[in-house]
Amino acid sequence: MPSDSWPALHGRPVLRRTVAIGLVIFVSVLAALAVRGVNALTVGRGAIETDRDRAELLAGLHPSQHPGAGRYYVPVGAVYTHTADGLPVAYLHYRLAGGHEVGVGDFLRTYDLAAPGAITPLPADLAEALGGDEPAEAREVGVPDPFATPSSPSSPVPTASASADPSALPGETPAAEPEPTTPEPTGHIAPATESESEAESEAGSAAETDPATATEQPLPAPEDTPSPTPTPTADPTPTPVVTPTPARARRIYIAPDPAGLPGAADIYVRATG
């Protein structure tokens, strides 16, 4: 009680009650200020980002990058570092136990990945960064397998000719249609008599030699050729120089575990950005 430490409060109940209430208010105000200060320092910063989060974000395998997938896989090993030229690089190792629901197929479906293809060697820096029992080679996602047997195309189905007779039986050769013949004229043209031919020849020779009947044909007037109009040329516009940005590269390797359950595998990821 405050009265035990302060002798002046003995026999003064009102003053003693006032001092007690003031101490309670003072402590409450200090506690409220402390909570508000902590909130002001932490609000807006979100969760603390670890190297595993940075590695998953760089590789495109973070849960926030695949909303609605239903399940996510947590890597058993993650390294986030930078190369000598300052380029960020991430190394991830996933271990799948296999089974009915958890396996390579579900992993590929969760992160929208292609099927594994050809067997390629793992990068040397990946094994050095993870420092585990990584295999020397594994199947790389998205790389076509050169030893895969291509499917043979189906043979074309012969189609019937549009001019075939639908009433013909199978195996029979349709008869050729007869070619159309041109009917010969049935009328008879009588030959011209000798007097009529002589009269026509005299009339033609008179028309050729008579200068009075000949008329001069006017020559066509030359057409005016329009002069070409010069086309205005626009001033050359300087081409802006675009600085290329480094493209992100991600390589995923899948090494099945033959001793485990169906779908069991070790998955290794190397990503740069």
C-alpha positions as CSV (number, residue, x, y, z in Angstrom):
1,M,0.0,0.0,0.0
2,P,1.2,3.6,-0.6
3,S,0.5,4.4,3.0
4,D,3.1,2.0,4.2
5,S,5.9,3.8,2.4
6,W,4.6,7.3,2.8
7,P,4.0,8.2,6.5
8,A,2.2,11.4,5.5
9,L,-0.7,9.3,4.2
10,H,-1.5,7.8,7.6
11,G,-5.0,8.8,8.7
12,R,-5.8,10.4,5.3
13,P,-8.0,8.0,3.4
14,V,-9.0,10.4,0.7
15,L,-5.5,11.3,-0.2
16,R,-4.4,7.7,0.0
17,R,-7.2,6.7,-2.5
18,T,-6.2,9.6,-4.9
19,V,-2.6,8.6,-5.0
20,A,-3.5,4.9,-5.7
21,I,-5.8,5.9,-8.5
22,G,-3.1,8.2,-10.0
23,L,-0.5,5.4,-9.9
24,V,-2.9,3.0,-11.7
25,I,-3.6,5.6,-14.4
26,F,0.1,6.3,-14.9
27,V,1.0,2.7,-15.3
28,S,-1.8,2.2,-17.8
29,V,-0.7,5.2,-19.9
30,L,2.9,3.9,-20.0
31,A,1.7,0.4,-21.1
32,A,-0.5,1.9,-23.9
33,L,2.4,4.0,-25.2
34,A,4.6,1.0,-25.2
35,V,2.1,-1.1,-27.3
36,R,1.6,1.8,-29.7
37,G,5.3,2.2,-30.2
38,V,5.8,-1.4,-31.0
39,N,2.9,-1.4,-33.5
40,A,4.3,1.7,-35.2
41,L,7.6,0.1,-35.7
42,T,6.3,-3.2,-37.1
43,V,3.2,-2.1,-39.1
44,G,3.6,-2.1,-42.9
45,R,6.8,-4.2,-42.7
46,G,5.0,-7.6,-43.0
47,A,6.5,-10.8,-42.1
48,I,10.3,-11.1,-41.8
49,E,11.6,-12.4,-45.2
50,T,14.2,-15.2,-44.9
51,D,16.7,-16.5,-47.4
52,R,14.3,-19.4,-48.1
53,D,11.5,-16.9,-49.0
54,R,13.9,-15.0,-51.2
55,A,15.0,-18.2,-52.9
56,E,11.4,-19.4,-53.5
57,L,10.4,-16.0,-54.9
58,L,13.3,-15.9,-57.3
59,A,12.5,-19.4,-58.5
60,G,8.8,-18.7,-58.8
61,L,7.9,-21.4,-56.3
62,H,6.7,-19.2,-53.4
63,P,3.1,-19.9,-52.1
64,S,2.2,-16.3,-52.7
65,Q,2.9,-16.8,-56.4
66,H,0.5,-19.7,-56.7
67,P,-2.7,-18.8,-54.9
68,G,-5.4,-21.4,-54.9
69,A,-3.1,-24.4,-55.5
70,G,-4.4,-26.2,-52.4
71,R,-1.0,-27.4,-51.1
72,Y,2.5,-26.2,-51.1
73,Y,5.9,-27.9,-50.7
74,V,8.5,-26.7,-48.2
75,P,12.2,-27.1,-49.4
76,V,14.5,-29.1,-47.1
77,G,17.4,-26.9,-48.3
78,A,17.5,-23.3,-49.6
79,V,20.4,-21.0,-50.4
80,Y,20.1,-17.4,-51.6
81,T,23.3,-15.7,-52.6
82,H,24.8,-13.5,-55.4
83,T,27.3,-14.2,-58.2
84,A,30.5,-12.4,-58.7
85,D,28.8,-9.8,-60.9
86,G,26.0,-9.2,-58.4
87,L,23.3,-11.3,-60.0
88,P,21.1,-13.0,-57.4
89,V,21.0,-16.8,-57.6
90,A,18.9,-19.3,-55.6
91,Y,19.3,-23.0,-54.9
92,L,16.4,-25.2,-53.6
93,H,16.1,-28.8,-52.7
94,Y,12.7,-30.5,-52.3
95,R,12.3,-34.1,-51.0
96,L,9.1,-35.9,-51.9
97,A,8.1,-38.9,-49.9
98,G,5.8,-40.2,-52.6
99,G,2.4,-41.9,-52.2
100,H,-1.1,-41.5,-53.4
101,E,-1.3,-37.7,-53.0
102,V,2.2,-36.4,-52.6
103,G,4.5,-37.1,-55.5
104,V,6.2,-35.7,-58.6
105,G,2.9,-35.4,-60.5
106,D,1.3,-33.3,-57.7
107,F,4.4,-31.2,-57.5
108,L,4.3,-30.4,-61.2
109,R,0.6,-29.7,-61.0
110,T,0.9,-27.4,-58.0
111,Y,3.5,-25.1,-59.7
112,D,2.3,-25.5,-63.4
113,L,5.5,-27.2,-64.6
114,A,6.1,-29.3,-67.6
115,A,7.0,-33.0,-67.5
116,P,10.6,-34.0,-67.0
117,G,12.5,-34.8,-70.2
118,A,16.1,-35.7,-71.0
119,I,18.7,-36.6,-68.4
120,T,21.2,-33.8,-68.0
121,P,24.1,-33.2,-65.6
122,L,23.4,-31.0,-62.5
123,P,25.4,-27.7,-62.4
124,A,28.5,-27.9,-60.3
125,D,27.6,-24.7,-58.3
126,L,24.2,-26.3,-57.3
127,A,25.9,-29.3,-55.6
128,E,28.5,-27.0,-54.1
129,A,25.8,-24.7,-52.6
130,L,23.6,-27.3,-51.2
131,G,26.4,-29.5,-50.0
132,G,24.4,-32.7,-49.9
133,D,24.3,-36.1,-51.6
134,E,23.1,-34.7,-54.9
135,P,23.3,-37.0,-57.9
136,A,25.5,-36.3,-60.9
137,E,22.6,-36.1,-63.3
138,A,18.8,-36.1,-63.3
139,R,15.9,-35.4,-65.6
140,E,15.5,-31.8,-66.4
141,V,12.0,-30.3,-66.6
142,G,11.0,-28.9,-70.0
143,V,13.9,-30.4,-72.0
144,P,12.7,-32.8,-74.7
145,D,14.0,-36.4,-74.5
146,P,16.0,-37.2,-77.7
147,F,15.4,-41.0,-77.1
148,A,11.6,-40.7,-77.0
149,T,9.9,-42.7,-79.7
150,P,7.7,-40.4,-81.8
151,S,4.2,-41.5,-82.6
152,S,3.7,-42.6,-86.3
153,P,1.2,-40.6,-88.2
154,S,-1.9,-42.3,-89.3
155,S,-2.3,-43.3,-92.9
156,P,-4.6,-41.1,-95.0
157,V,-8.0,-42.5,-95.7
158,P,-8.8,-42.5,-99.4
159,T,-11.8,-40.4,-100.3
160,A,-14.3,-41.3,-103.0
161,S,-14.4,-39.1,-106.1
162,A,-17.3,-36.7,-106.4
163,S,-18.1,-38.0,-109.9
164,A,-18.4,-41.6,-108.9
165,D,-21.7,-43.3,-109.5
166,P,-23.3,-43.9,-106.1
167,S,-25.2,-46.9,-107.5
168,A,-22.0,-48.7,-108.5
169,L,-21.1,-51.8,-106.4
170,P,-17.8,-52.0,-104.6
171,G,-14.9,-53.2,-106.7
172,E,-16.6,-52.3,-110.0
173,T,-15.1,-49.7,-112.4
174,P,-17.6,-47.0,-113.4
175,A,-18.2,-46.8,-117.0
176,A,-16.9,-43.8,-118.9
177,E,-19.4,-41.2,-119.9
178,P,-19.8,-40.7,-123.7
179,E,-18.3,-37.4,-125.0
180,P,-20.8,-34.9,-126.3
181,T,-20.9,-34.7,-130.1
182,T,-21.5,-31.5,-132.1
183,P,-24.5,-31.8,-134.5
184,E,-23.7,-31.2,-138.1
185,P,-25.6,-28.5,-139.9
186,T,-28.5,-29.8,-141.9
187,G,-29.0,-26.7,-144.2
188,H,-27.4,-26.5,-147.7
189,I,-25.7,-23.3,-148.8
190,A,-26.0,-22.7,-152.6
191,P,-22.8,-21.6,-154.3
192,A,-22.7,-18.1,-155.8
193,T,-23.2,-17.7,-159.6
194,E,-20.4,-16.5,-161.8
195,S,-22.1,-13.1,-162.6
196,E,-22.6,-12.3,-158.9
197,S,-18.9,-13.0,-158.1
198,E,-17.7,-10.7,-160.9
199,A,-19.9,-7.9,-159.7
200,E,-18.6,-8.1,-156.1
201,S,-15.0,-8.1,-157.3
202,E,-15.5,-5.0,-159.4
203,A,-17.2,-3.1,-156.6
204,G,-14.3,-4.0,-154.2
205,S,-11.6,-2.8,-156.7
206,A,-13.5,0.5,-157.3
207,A,-13.6,1.2,-153.6
208,E,-9.9,0.6,-153.2
209,T,-8.7,2.8,-156.2
210,D,-11.1,5.7,-155.9
211,P,-9.3,8.6,-154.1
212,A,-12.4,10.6,-153.7
213,T,-14.0,8.2,-151.4
214,A,-10.9,7.8,-149.2
215,T,-11.1,9.9,-146.1
216,E,-8.1,11.0,-144.0
217,Q,-8.0,9.7,-140.5
218,P,-7.1,12.4,-137.9
219,L,-4.0,11.6,-135.9
220,P,-4.5,11.3,-132.1
221,A,-3.4,14.3,-130.1
222,P,-0.5,13.7,-127.8
223,E,-1.5,13.4,-124.1
224,D,0.1,15.6,-121.6
225,T,2.2,13.6,-119.1
226,P,1.9,15.1,-115.6
227,S,5.2,15.9,-114.0
228,P,6.0,13.8,-110.9
229,T,5.3,15.5,-107.6
230,P,8.2,15.3,-105.1
231,T,7.4,13.3,-102.0
232,P,8.4,15.1,-98.8
233,T,10.7,13.1,-96.7
234,A,10.4,13.1,-92.9
235,D,13.3,14.0,-90.7
236,P,15.0,10.9,-89.4
237,T,14.0,10.1,-85.8
238,P,16.7,8.9,-83.5
239,T,16.2,5.4,-82.3
240,P,16.1,5.2,-78.5
241,V,18.7,2.9,-77.0
242,V,17.1,0.2,-74.9
243,T,19.2,-1.4,-72.2
244,P,18.4,-5.1,-72.1
245,T,17.4,-6.4,-68.7
246,P,18.7,-9.8,-67.6
247,A,16.1,-12.5,-68.1
248,R,15.4,-14.9,-65.3
249,A,16.6,-18.4,-65.8
250,R,15.2,-21.4,-63.9
251,R,16.3,-25.0,-64.2
252,I,14.6,-27.8,-62.4
253,Y,16.0,-31.3,-62.0
254,I,14.0,-34.4,-60.8
255,A,15.8,-37.5,-59.5
256,P,13.3,-40.3,-58.8
257,D,13.9,-42.4,-55.7
258,P,13.6,-46.1,-56.8
259,A,13.7,-47.3,-53.2
260,G,10.8,-45.1,-52.1
261,L,7.1,-45.1,-52.7
262,P,5.7,-44.3,-56.2
263,G,6.3,-40.6,-56.9
264,A,9.1,-40.3,-54.4
265,A,11.9,-38.1,-55.8
266,D,14.5,-35.4,-55.0
267,I,13.9,-32.1,-56.8
268,Y,16.7,-29.6,-57.3
269,V,16.1,-26.0,-58.5
270,R,18.6,-23.4,-59.7
271,A,17.3,-19.9,-60.5
272,T,18.9,-16.7,-61.4
273,G,17.4,-13.2,-61.8
